[in-house]
Amino acid sequence: MRSPKLAVLELKRFGRGRLPRAALVALLLLPLLYGALYLWSFWDPYGRLDKVPVALVNADRGTTVDGQRLAAGDSIVKGLRDSKSFQWHETSADKAREGVEKGTYYLSLTIPADFSEQLASSSGDSPVTGALQVRTNDANNYIVGQISRSVFSEVRAAASRRTSRSFYDKIFVSFSGLHGKTEEAAKGADRLGEGIGEARKGAGDLKDGLTRARHGSGELEQGVDRLHAGAGTLDSAARQLATGAARVADGTRQLADKVNGVAGKEGAFVKEHAGEIGEAARGVAREARTVREHLADLPSPAVTGPLARAGRRGADDLSAAYDRLCAGPAPGTGTGTGTTGDFCPALKKAVFAARQSAEGAEKLDALMRNEDGALDRLPGRLDALRASAERLADEAPHLARDIDGAVRKVNALNDGAQQVAEGAGRIGAGAGRLRDGLGTARTGAADLDDGIGRLREGADTLQGGMVKLSDGSTRLAGGLHDGAAKIPDYGKKDRDARTEVMADPVALASKALHKAPDYGTGFAPYFIPLSLWVGAMVAYMLIQPLNRRALAAGASAWRIALAGWLPVVAVGVLQAAALLAVLHWALGLRPERAAGTAAFLVLVTACFAAVVQWLNARFGPAGRILVLALLMLQLTSAGGTYPVQTSPGFFNAIHPFLPMSYVVQGLRHLITGGGLAPVWQACGVLVAFTAAALALTALSARGKQVWSVDRLHPELSL
């Protein structure tokens, strides 16, 4: 009898009664208990987190920032409720602590009272990090604690982004303010440059004016020297005139006194001294002629007028220069070079001397202009005096005849002589004052020329400094304009965009290749082979791994192996079909390659059946324990949950040598998509395991055809 017929006969045994048929149905549905129920239990746990009770304590009292109310705690609470990440229960801190301890709540999130103040401190002098407080209790559930760390990391990141937005928005607003202030400073620097340019021009004008003043002061000094020399000559002539006139006046007074004294009672004396009277009269005539001759040495108004005007103009200019340079702000406080104050005392003396010289020159000019006519009358009086003196000298011998007329003439001569002496004295005094004033003016003019020279040097230095200052102000204005151009001036739209980027500069542009739509789809490649292994394991509890009839009939070892393998493969195919139907229609599993998945599971069923058959055929009752042990090893080393690299080294070592490792990898690519290379590799490995297991089963079947005492009376029976 061939192997397929033996397999059919083995399956027909389950149709001979209700209990066998129920056992077959249970055998077919058993993988659903592992596959469908397990996957159903946590098909989408993250989608149902809103059913997990969690305590929420909002103790934040808020704060005020720049006149606006900040309640960060309320914003976080609203965001948590909108996210529906957990089933939030707002409560007090004590109830939250008690609830987490007793298991009423899986965890608690507390927003402290000073949370808003801590966030607002980021823009102050003492920034403090705001801290959310999370309390978990792994005694309630360890996985919830792990999930909460991920959820609250997102909460913390969102709160940080909101705080950063506020902080960076203030920075960008400060940039705008700084930009405006820098522009104002640049405009101020432009105005400063204009003012410095005007000051620079003024310094140049001052320098030019002082140059002209220096030239004028030199001419003034030379003119004063000439005037001083002329004044010396004038003073000498005036002194001689005054001296002669005084002697004449003294003589005429003495003569008049004598004449008047003796005229009444000593007429005889006149007769006696007529010769002496004549000689005295001739002396008066000579002195009057001398004084008359020196009148021509006096300067004319054509000379004294310009001299007086030049002296007054020089005094006024010098006074104005002194007022501008010395009578204003204290020396050294302006923009000068610091040399101005050194010659102010000398300049003040020069001003006084110039004024004295001007006054003397004006008085001399007034005298020489002869506004009261005294100077015009002086020559006539001198001539009259000389003529009278000469007549007296001529008539002296005849005085006795006309003593009365002589007395009158002597008195007239005395009056004229006194007037001449008085005028000559005034001329001498004016000439002296003129000489002294011109001497002081000469010294002042020299000091003025020296002071103006130093002032011109200071003005030259000032002009050089103003040039440097002008260049510096130009560079300052240019630098401020360049700086203002480089400082950003963001509008609200640009500021919002940049604040958004600065607050969250790194975005996670994640792209999931062949993304599993839910938790159950991701774990299906792990639980499906588990179900099929358990199905094969239970199947060989009901079906003999080696057909006893074939063994008794002496059939070939391969026929015996196939006869025990094919029924379980058929049952496994039905198990896989039922499992896929439930997963697809009931739970919503949508494999990317449905046909490939079904075909692959047929190969998986065949491989698992062959391996389980061999273990049962070779080791008998102990083989069932080995099947269970091998299942445990495969589950822990297949990498169905965490990557196998995260497991201890032992599991990494056995991972490549167990079939379920390749089954899990192949199903992942068939269900969620991806390259088929792992699928073909898994197919090759499964075919090799199947062939090897069948060969070993055939070898075991050959050994089982010989009966022994151990087979008749086994030590252990399951």
GUFIKOL-404012 format. One line per field, with one value per residue (C-alpha): x, y, z. Coordinates in Angstrom, 2 decimals. Layout:
// GUFIKOL-404012
x <- X; ...
y <- Y; ...
z <- Z; ...
END
This chain:
// GUFIKOL-404012
x <- 0.00; 1.34; 2.02; -0.89; -3.39; -1.85; -2.21; -5.88; -6.55; -4.90; -7.20; -10.31; -9.89; -11.17; -14.47; -15.53; -17.22; -18.17; -15.17; -12.58; -14.37; -14.42; -10.72; -10.02; -11.99; -10.12; -6.88; -7.76; -8.80; -6.03; -3.61; -6.30; -5.88; -2.25; -2.33; -5.67; -6.35; -2.82; -2.83; -6.35; -5.42; -2.87; -3.73; -3.56; -2.67; -1.38; -4.72; -6.48; -4.25; -7.13; -8.67; -5.71; -6.56; -3.85; -3.85; -3.22; -2.35; -2.23; -0.85; 0.53; -0.47; 0.64; 2.56; 2.63; 5.21; 5.43; 1.93; 0.42; -0.91; 1.03; -0.60; 1.61; -0.02; -3.44; -1.97; -0.34; -3.55; -5.52; -2.92; -2.98; -6.76; -6.75; -4.07; -6.14; -2.88; -4.33; -7.58; -6.71; -8.25; -7.59; -7.17; -5.17; -1.55; -2.44; -5.11; -2.80; -0.06; -2.48; -4.05; -0.68; 0.26; -3.00; -3.23; -6.24; -4.04; -1.20; 0.84; 0.51; 1.71; 2.13; 2.59; 4.29; 3.03; 5.97; 6.02; 4.99; 7.46; 10.26; 9.40; 9.22; 12.66; 14.25; 14.09; 15.27; 18.58; 18.35; 16.88; 15.56; 14.43; 10.75; 10.22; 7.18; 6.91; 5.98; 5.30; 5.04; 4.61; 5.99; 4.10; 0.95; 2.28; 5.81; 4.85; 2.68; 5.67; 7.71; 4.94; 4.54; 8.19; 7.66; 4.40; 5.79; 8.89; 6.57; 4.79; 8.11; 9.28; 6.01; 6.27; 9.91; 9.02; 6.33; 8.75; 11.49; 9.12; 8.44; 12.15; 13.30; 10.44; 11.79; 15.27; 14.02; 12.02; 15.25; 16.99; 14.39; 14.81; 18.60; 18.31; 16.24; 18.54; 21.59; 19.95; 19.27; 22.91; 24.02; 21.86; 23.27; 26.78; 25.85; 24.70; 27.86; 29.90; 28.08; 28.73; 32.36; 32.57; 31.27; 33.67; 36.45; 35.53; 35.35; 38.79; 40.08; 38.45; 39.92; 43.33; 42.97; 41.68; 44.54; 46.94; 45.50; 45.50; 49.16; 49.92; 47.92; 49.55; 52.95; 51.96; 50.50; 53.75; 55.74; 53.34; 53.49; 57.29; 57.21; 54.64; 56.71; 59.77; 57.75; 56.20; 59.69; 60.66; 57.35; 57.82; 61.34; 60.11; 57.12; 59.35; 61.61; 58.54; 57.10; 60.43; 60.89; 57.34; 57.68; 60.83; 59.10; 56.11; 58.34; 60.20; 57.08; 55.53; 58.58; 58.63; 54.98; 55.34; 58.18; 56.51; 53.23; 55.06; 57.04; 54.74; 53.01; 55.79; 58.97; 58.65; 62.18; 63.26; 61.93; 63.95; 66.97; 66.61; 65.17; 68.12; 67.59; 63.92; 64.80; 67.17; 64.57; 62.03; 64.44; 64.98; 61.25; 61.09; 63.82; 62.10; 58.78; 60.46; 61.96; 58.62; 57.01; 59.57; 59.00; 55.28; 56.02; 57.41; 54.01; 52.28; 49.38; 45.85; 46.64; 49.15; 47.44; 44.00; 45.02; 47.21; 44.27; 41.93; 44.50; 45.20; 41.48; 40.84; 43.78; 42.57; 39.03; 40.27; 42.59; 39.77; 37.43; 40.11; 40.61; 36.84; 36.53; 39.56; 39.90; 36.63; 34.48; 34.66; 37.61; 40.77; 41.11; 37.38; 36.71; 37.98; 41.23; 44.69; 45.21; 47.68; 45.11; 45.16; 48.96; 48.99; 45.70; 47.42; 49.82; 46.93; 45.03; 48.03; 48.23; 44.54; 45.11; 48.16; 46.38; 43.50; 45.92; 47.74; 44.44; 43.30; 46.62; 46.50; 42.92; 43.79; 46.76; 44.55; 41.92; 44.62; 46.08; 42.61; 42.38; 38.70; 38.73; 40.98; 43.73; 46.39; 45.38; 45.60; 48.99; 51.10; 49.34; 49.86; 53.52; 53.90; 52.08; 54.25; 57.40; 56.21; 55.26; 58.57; 60.42; 58.40; 59.06; 62.71; 62.60; 60.59; 62.39; 64.49; 61.28; 59.45; 59.87; 57.80; 54.91; 55.19; 51.50; 51.42; 54.43; 52.73; 49.76; 51.94; 53.96; 50.78; 49.52; 52.83; 52.60; 49.06; 50.11; 53.19; 51.13; 48.67; 51.53; 53.12; 49.81; 49.27; 52.84; 52.42; 49.33; 51.14; 54.08; 51.83; 49.87; 53.10; 54.40; 51.24; 51.35; 54.92; 54.16; 51.00; 52.82; 55.55; 52.98; 51.22; 54.57; 55.02; 51.38; 51.67; 54.73; 52.88; 49.85; 51.93; 53.56; 50.21; 48.50; 51.42; 50.91; 47.17; 47.70; 49.83; 47.06; 44.49; 46.67; 46.80; 43.06; 42.43; 44.53; 42.63; 39.33; 40.41; 41.15; 37.92; 36.00; 37.57; 36.81; 33.20; 32.84; 34.17; 31.91; 28.85; 29.81; 30.36; 27.03; 25.23; 26.94; 26.10; 22.47; 22.31; 23.66; 21.33; 18.09; 14.82; 12.16; 8.49; 5.91; 5.61; 9.37; 9.76; 7.14; 8.77; 12.24; 10.95; 9.32; 12.59; 14.75; 12.34; 12.35; 15.40; 15.58; 12.57; 12.32; 11.50; 10.76; 9.89; 8.83; 9.51; 6.78; 5.19; 3.02; -0.38; -0.88; 0.69; -0.93; 0.35; 3.85; 3.66; 1.80; 5.07; 5.96; 2.67; 1.69; 4.69; 4.16; 0.58; 1.60; 4.30; 1.83; -0.62; 1.94; 2.91; -0.72; -1.38; 1.29; -0.36; -3.35; -1.64; 1.15; 4.46; 5.08; 2.17; 1.98; 0.30; 3.09; 5.67; 3.97; 3.66; 7.37; 6.90; 9.93; 11.26; 10.49; 6.92; 6.49; 7.94; 5.71; 2.66; 3.13; 4.04; 1.35; -1.69; -0.20; 0.75; -2.85; -4.10; -1.49; -2.62; -6.19; -4.92; -3.03; -6.05; -8.33; -5.80; -5.34; -9.10; -9.70; -6.76; -7.92; -11.69; -11.94; -8.84; -8.06; -4.68; -3.80; -0.65; 1.14; 1.58; -1.43; -0.82; 2.84; 1.99; -0.38; 2.11; 4.89; 2.77; 2.19; 5.98; 6.26; 3.60; 5.43; 8.75; 7.35; 5.47; 8.64; 10.72; 8.07; 7.54; 11.21; 11.52; 8.50; 9.62; 13.18; 12.74; 9.24; 7.47; 10.56; 10.34; 7.23; 9.27; 12.00; 9.40; 8.27; 11.87; 12.74; 9.70; 10.98; 14.44; 12.98; 10.67; 13.53; 16.04; 13.87; 13.87; 10.10; 9.70; 13.02; 15.96; 17.94; 21.04; 19.53; 19.36; 22.21; 24.98; 23.55; 20.43; 22.47; 24.55; 21.61; 19.58; 20.95; 20.42; 16.68; 13.95; 11.62; 14.28; 13.92; 10.15; 9.71; 11.97; 10.24; 6.73; 7.70; 8.62; 5.54; 3.06; 4.48; 6.39; 10.00; 12.52; 11.97; 15.56; 14.85; 11.77; 13.75; 16.44; 13.78; 12.30; 15.66; 16.28; 12.79; 13.19; 16.53; 15.06; 12.10; 14.27; 16.68; 13.85; 12.15; 15.43; 16.00; 12.42; 12.95; 16.09; 14.15; 11.38; 13.86; 15.00; 11.43; 10.74; 12.73; 10.79; 12.63; 11.78; 12.08; 9.44; 7.13; 7.60; 8.71; 10.14; 8.02; 4.63; 2.83
y <- 0.00; 3.39; 6.23; 8.50; 5.69; 5.03; 8.73; 8.72; 5.66; 7.43; 10.40; 8.23; 7.03; 10.44; 9.89; 6.78; 8.55; 11.86; 12.13; 11.53; 14.02; 16.58; 15.91; 16.58; 19.85; 20.86; 19.95; 22.19; 25.11; 24.81; 27.18; 29.87; 29.84; 30.77; 32.84; 34.60; 35.00; 36.22; 38.70; 39.79; 40.52; 43.16; 43.82; 47.66; 48.45; 51.97; 52.79; 52.03; 53.94; 56.36; 53.56; 53.53; 55.61; 58.13; 60.85; 64.47; 67.12; 70.72; 72.81; 75.55; 78.97; 80.83; 84.10; 87.42; 88.12; 91.58; 92.38; 89.18; 86.22; 82.97; 79.71; 77.00; 74.30; 74.94; 74.75; 71.40; 70.01; 71.05; 69.50; 66.24; 66.02; 66.71; 64.08; 61.32; 59.58; 58.33; 58.47; 61.56; 62.11; 65.54; 65.16; 66.43; 65.55; 63.37; 61.40; 60.92; 59.56; 57.25; 56.11; 55.18; 53.30; 51.32; 50.74; 52.98; 54.92; 53.40; 56.59; 60.31; 63.51; 66.57; 70.12; 71.98; 75.28; 77.32; 75.71; 78.88; 80.97; 78.56; 78.72; 82.52; 82.68; 81.72; 85.39; 86.72; 86.99; 83.60; 81.00; 77.82; 74.66; 73.84; 70.27; 68.03; 65.33; 61.77; 58.99; 55.38; 52.08; 49.05; 46.88; 47.98; 47.39; 47.65; 48.25; 51.26; 52.86; 52.34; 53.74; 56.76; 57.69; 57.95; 59.89; 62.30; 62.85; 64.23; 66.35; 67.71; 68.43; 70.26; 72.39; 73.13; 74.20; 76.58; 78.09; 78.34; 80.09; 82.78; 83.12; 83.30; 85.66; 88.10; 87.69; 88.51; 91.46; 92.63; 92.31; 94.63; 97.11; 96.92; 97.46; 100.60; 101.98; 101.29; 103.13; 106.07; 105.95; 105.89; 108.94; 110.65; 109.83; 111.37; 114.54; 114.49; 114.17; 117.16; 119.19; 118.13; 119.10; 122.55; 122.74; 121.63; 124.45; 126.86; 125.71; 126.40; 129.84; 130.51; 129.51; 131.79; 134.63; 134.22; 134.22; 137.55; 138.73; 137.75; 139.76; 142.72; 142.44; 142.57; 145.70; 147.13; 146.45; 148.17; 151.14; 151.44; 151.38; 154.25; 156.13; 155.58; 156.99; 160.00; 160.39; 160.51; 163.36; 165.09; 164.68; 166.18; 169.16; 169.62; 169.55; 172.21; 174.25; 173.90; 174.74; 177.85; 178.95; 178.48; 180.57; 183.24; 183.18; 183.38; 186.30; 188.17; 187.54; 188.84; 191.78; 192.50; 192.21; 194.65; 197.00; 196.96; 197.32; 200.31; 201.85; 204.11; 205.18; 204.21; 205.60; 206.84; 203.22; 202.65; 205.46; 204.17; 200.58; 201.14; 199.29; 196.21; 196.20; 196.30; 193.36; 191.30; 192.09; 191.01; 187.68; 187.08; 187.77; 185.23; 182.47; 183.20; 182.84; 179.48; 178.13; 179.37; 177.53; 174.17; 174.26; 172.90; 169.69; 168.74; 165.92; 166.87; 165.35; 163.32; 161.46; 161.43; 160.51; 157.16; 156.52; 156.99; 154.87; 152.12; 152.12; 151.93; 149.20; 147.16; 147.58; 146.46; 143.44; 142.46; 142.78; 140.68; 138.02; 138.00; 137.67; 134.80; 132.86; 133.65; 135.08; 132.05; 128.42; 127.65; 126.85; 123.17; 122.42; 123.04; 121.31; 123.27; 121.93; 123.15; 125.96; 128.80; 129.48; 129.89; 133.43; 134.77; 136.86; 138.36; 138.95; 140.76; 143.08; 143.66; 144.62; 147.17; 148.60; 148.82; 150.69; 153.16; 153.70; 154.23; 156.79; 158.72; 158.67; 159.91; 162.76; 163.78; 163.57; 165.74; 168.28; 168.27; 168.58; 171.81; 171.41; 174.28; 176.51; 176.72; 175.34; 177.80; 180.71; 179.62; 180.75; 184.09; 184.58; 183.64; 186.05; 188.73; 188.03; 188.24; 191.46; 192.97; 191.99; 193.49; 196.70; 196.82; 196.38; 199.09; 201.38; 200.64; 203.78; 205.76; 204.05; 206.91; 209.07; 206.68; 204.59; 203.99; 202.59; 200.46; 199.06; 198.05; 196.44; 194.55; 193.20; 192.23; 190.56; 188.69; 187.47; 186.19; 184.52; 182.77; 181.50; 180.27; 178.51; 176.88; 175.65; 174.45; 172.58; 170.86; 169.96; 168.61; 166.56; 165.14; 164.31; 162.56; 160.55; 159.73; 158.52; 156.44; 155.01; 154.18; 152.51; 150.36; 149.78; 148.76; 146.14; 145.05; 144.87; 142.64; 140.45; 140.47; 139.33; 136.59; 135.50; 135.45; 133.38; 130.81; 130.97; 130.26; 127.24; 126.06; 126.65; 124.63; 121.79; 122.17; 121.92; 118.73; 117.26; 118.20; 116.43; 113.26; 113.67; 114.13; 110.99; 109.07; 110.24; 109.21; 105.74; 105.60; 106.52; 104.01; 101.27; 101.99; 101.91; 98.62; 97.24; 98.33; 96.59; 93.37; 93.41; 91.68; 93.58; 90.89; 91.50; 89.44; 86.87; 86.36; 86.42; 83.72; 81.55; 81.88; 81.41; 78.17; 76.92; 78.01; 76.51; 73.16; 73.27; 69.52; 67.85; 64.10; 63.42; 59.79; 57.49; 53.99; 51.45; 48.81; 50.12; 47.74; 49.43; 48.18; 46.32; 42.99; 43.07; 43.64; 40.63; 38.27; 36.85; 35.76; 34.29; 32.49; 30.06; 29.61; 28.53; 26.15; 24.55; 23.98; 22.60; 20.07; 19.21; 18.48; 16.68; 14.10; 13.58; 12.20; 10.79; 8.22; 9.52; 6.07; 4.08; 0.82; -1.10; -0.10; -1.08; -4.44; -5.01; -4.41; -1.46; 0.54; 3.14; 6.05; 4.89; 4.62; 8.13; 9.68; 7.81; 9.45; 12.87; 13.48; 13.35; 16.01; 18.14; 17.95; 18.92; 21.70; 23.12; 23.24; 24.86; 27.50; 28.20; 28.61; 30.85; 33.09; 33.33; 34.46; 36.87; 38.39; 38.52; 38.93; 40.96; 42.71; 41.28; 42.46; 40.72; 42.51; 39.14; 37.05; 34.17; 34.02; 34.05; 31.11; 29.11; 29.88; 28.70; 25.36; 24.94; 25.99; 23.44; 20.71; 21.57; 21.80; 18.52; 16.77; 18.06; 17.20; 13.78; 12.93; 13.95; 11.86; 8.92; 8.90; 9.64; 8.34; 9.86; 11.96; 13.45; 15.37; 17.09; 17.82; 19.30; 21.67; 22.53; 23.19; 25.49; 27.50; 27.81; 29.01; 31.53; 33.09; 33.19; 33.96; 37.77; 37.92; 40.75; 42.52; 42.28; 39.13; 41.30; 42.59; 39.04; 37.34; 35.70; 32.15; 33.08; 34.90; 31.73; 29.36; 31.84; 30.81; 27.07; 27.02; 27.05; 29.51; 32.27; 32.09; 31.66; 34.90; 36.84; 35.45; 36.18; 39.78; 40.40; 38.61; 40.36; 43.93; 43.96; 44.27; 42.28; 38.54; 37.48; 36.55; 34.61; 32.52; 31.95; 30.80; 28.48; 26.90; 26.44; 24.96; 22.54; 21.45; 20.97; 19.07; 16.74; 16.16; 15.50; 13.03; 11.25; 10.96; 9.77; 7.12; 6.04; 5.85; 3.85; 1.26; 0.84; 0.60; -2.44; -4.56; -5.11; -5.13; -5.43; -1.65; -1.11; -3.68; -2.33; 1.35; 3.01; 6.15; 6.41; 9.65
z <- 0.00; -0.97; 1.45; 0.38; 0.92; 4.32; 5.13; 4.09; 6.21; 9.16; 8.78; 8.33; 11.87; 13.05; 11.27; 13.17; 16.05; 17.58; 19.86; 17.10; 14.87; 17.73; 18.30; 14.63; 14.75; 17.91; 16.21; 13.26; 15.46; 18.04; 16.19; 16.41; 20.19; 19.77; 16.64; 16.44; 20.16; 20.95; 18.08; 18.87; 22.48; 21.51; 17.86; 18.38; 22.03; 21.22; 19.61; 22.91; 25.30; 25.87; 27.97; 30.39; 33.53; 34.33; 37.02; 35.98; 38.58; 37.35; 40.23; 37.99; 39.32; 36.16; 35.91; 34.06; 31.34; 29.75; 30.94; 29.49; 31.43; 30.95; 32.06; 30.59; 32.72; 31.21; 27.71; 28.45; 29.96; 26.87; 24.60; 26.56; 26.40; 22.66; 22.07; 23.79; 24.65; 27.98; 29.92; 31.93; 35.36; 36.88; 40.60; 43.56; 44.26; 47.28; 45.43; 42.46; 44.70; 46.46; 43.16; 41.61; 44.78; 44.86; 41.12; 40.51; 38.11; 36.14; 36.48; 37.23; 35.62; 37.85; 36.57; 39.49; 40.87; 39.54; 36.09; 34.21; 36.22; 35.35; 31.65; 31.76; 33.39; 30.04; 29.01; 32.37; 34.19; 35.94; 33.57; 35.18; 33.42; 33.86; 35.10; 34.66; 37.32; 36.31; 38.84; 37.64; 39.43; 37.60; 40.05; 38.21; 34.70; 33.38; 29.74; 30.61; 32.26; 29.09; 26.90; 29.19; 28.74; 25.00; 25.37; 27.95; 25.87; 23.21; 25.85; 27.07; 23.53; 22.72; 25.88; 25.11; 21.59; 22.86; 25.37; 22.77; 20.38; 22.98; 23.79; 20.16; 19.26; 21.86; 20.39; 16.89; 18.26; 19.95; 16.59; 15.07; 17.92; 17.63; 13.88; 14.43; 17.11; 14.95; 12.07; 14.40; 15.54; 11.89; 11.12; 14.21; 12.98; 9.61; 11.37; 13.49; 10.31; 8.82; 11.97; 12.01; 8.32; 9.18; 12.12; 9.79; 7.38; 10.32; 11.48; 7.97; 7.97; 11.41; 10.11; 7.08; 9.27; 11.68; 8.75; 7.62; 11.25; 11.53; 8.40; 9.74; 13.16; 11.45; 9.54; 12.76; 14.57; 11.79; 11.74; 15.49; 15.27; 12.77; 14.85; 17.95; 16.21; 14.97; 18.39; 19.88; 17.54; 18.20; 21.93; 21.72; 19.67; 21.94; 24.96; 23.43; 22.50; 25.98; 27.56; 25.39; 25.88; 29.61; 29.68; 27.62; 29.91; 32.97; 31.44; 30.43; 33.80; 35.57; 33.19; 33.68; 37.41; 37.44; 35.02; 36.87; 40.15; 39.19; 36.64; 39.16; 41.38; 39.67; 36.15; 36.61; 36.76; 33.29; 32.00; 33.80; 32.59; 29.15; 27.56; 29.68; 28.83; 25.16; 25.51; 27.38; 24.71; 22.01; 23.90; 23.99; 20.26; 19.59; 21.68; 20.04; 16.61; 17.71; 18.91; 15.71; 13.63; 15.49; 14.85; 11.37; 12.94; 14.33; 12.29; 10.13; 10.49; 7.34; 9.47; 12.85; 11.40; 9.81; 12.80; 15.17; 13.01; 12.54; 16.26; 17.11; 14.48; 15.72; 19.31; 18.34; 16.34; 19.11; 21.67; 19.49; 19.12; 22.86; 23.48; 20.97; 22.11; 25.79; 27.15; 26.01; 27.32; 29.50; 27.48; 26.80; 26.95; 23.27; 20.24; 20.13; 20.57; 24.10; 23.15; 23.13; 26.84; 26.88; 25.39; 26.81; 29.54; 27.00; 24.62; 27.37; 27.95; 24.22; 24.19; 27.01; 25.30; 21.98; 23.61; 25.33; 22.03; 20.25; 22.83; 22.61; 18.83; 18.86; 21.26; 19.10; 16.04; 17.76; 18.66; 15.19; 13.64; 15.70; 16.34; 18.95; 16.80; 19.45; 17.11; 14.41; 16.83; 18.19; 15.19; 15.12; 18.80; 18.48; 15.60; 17.55; 20.58; 18.52; 16.85; 20.18; 21.66; 18.72; 18.91; 22.63; 21.99; 19.37; 21.56; 24.80; 24.58; 24.33; 27.17; 29.41; 27.09; 27.05; 30.16; 30.32; 26.79; 27.66; 30.70; 28.60; 25.99; 28.62; 30.14; 26.72; 26.02; 29.31; 28.57; 25.15; 26.56; 29.22; 26.61; 24.41; 27.38; 28.28; 24.69; 24.41; 27.71; 26.44; 23.23; 25.22; 27.54; 24.56; 22.75; 25.89; 26.32; 22.62; 22.90; 26.01; 24.46; 21.26; 23.30; 25.07; 21.75; 20.26; 22.98; 22.65; 18.89; 19.26; 21.79; 19.52; 16.55; 18.61; 20.11; 16.72; 15.44; 18.22; 17.68; 13.98; 14.86; 17.18; 14.43; 12.04; 14.57; 15.14; 11.40; 11.22; 14.16; 12.56; 9.37; 11.34; 13.30; 10.05; 8.58; 11.78; 11.84; 8.19; 8.99; 12.06; 10.01; 7.32; 9.90; 11.58; 8.25; 7.37; 10.82; 10.49; 7.10; 8.64; 11.66; 10.64; 10.80; 10.70; 10.21; 12.07; 9.28; 8.95; 12.73; 13.17; 10.52; 12.01; 15.54; 14.45; 12.96; 15.89; 18.44; 16.61; 14.31; 13.67; 12.13; 11.89; 8.27; 8.91; 6.05; 6.96; 4.25; 4.17; 7.34; 9.32; 9.80; 13.35; 16.21; 15.31; 11.72; 13.04; 15.35; 13.00; 11.52; 15.07; 16.25; 12.99; 13.03; 16.80; 16.09; 13.30; 15.47; 18.28; 15.72; 14.49; 18.05; 19.04; 15.76; 16.57; 19.91; 17.99; 14.90; 15.08; 13.70; 12.20; 10.81; 12.76; 9.95; 7.61; 10.19; 10.71; 6.97; 6.49; 4.19; 3.15; 5.59; 3.27; 2.75; 6.49; 7.02; 4.37; 5.65; 9.05; 7.67; 5.01; 7.34; 9.62; 6.61; 5.41; 8.86; 9.02; 5.69; 7.00; 10.22; 8.23; 6.04; 9.04; 10.78; 7.72; 7.23; 10.81; 10.78; 7.51; 7.94; 11.70; 12.68; 9.40; 8.46; 4.94; 3.64; 0.81; -0.94; 0.08; -2.33; -1.51; 2.20; 1.81; -0.25; 2.17; 5.12; 3.33; 3.18; 6.85; 7.79; 5.91; 7.54; 11.09; 10.62; 9.44; 12.37; 14.99; 13.36; 13.54; 17.20; 18.12; 15.93; 17.16; 20.86; 21.48; 24.48; 25.32; 21.87; 22.87; 25.57; 23.03; 20.66; 23.43; 24.35; 20.71; 20.50; 23.46; 21.93; 18.64; 20.27; 22.25; 19.41; 16.36; 16.92; 16.72; 19.24; 19.84; 17.44; 18.18; 18.62; 21.87; 23.29; 25.18; 23.19; 23.53; 21.59; 18.96; 18.57; 17.95; 15.89; 12.44; 13.08; 13.84; 11.17; 12.90; 12.56; 8.79; 8.92; 10.90; 8.52; 5.42; 6.72; 7.51; 3.89; 2.61; 4.94; 5.14; 1.84; 0.85; -1.13; -1.62; -0.99; 2.66; 1.47; -0.99; 1.61; 4.07; 1.46; 0.87; 4.58; 5.14; 2.25; 3.68; 7.16; 5.71; 3.65; 6.52; 9.00; 6.62; 6.04; 9.77; 10.23; 7.57; 9.36; 12.62; 10.87; 9.71; 13.28; 14.52; 12.27; 14.71; 17.96; 21.24; 24.92; 25.31; 22.63; 24.15; 27.67; 27.45; 30.56; 29.97; 28.28; 27.43
END
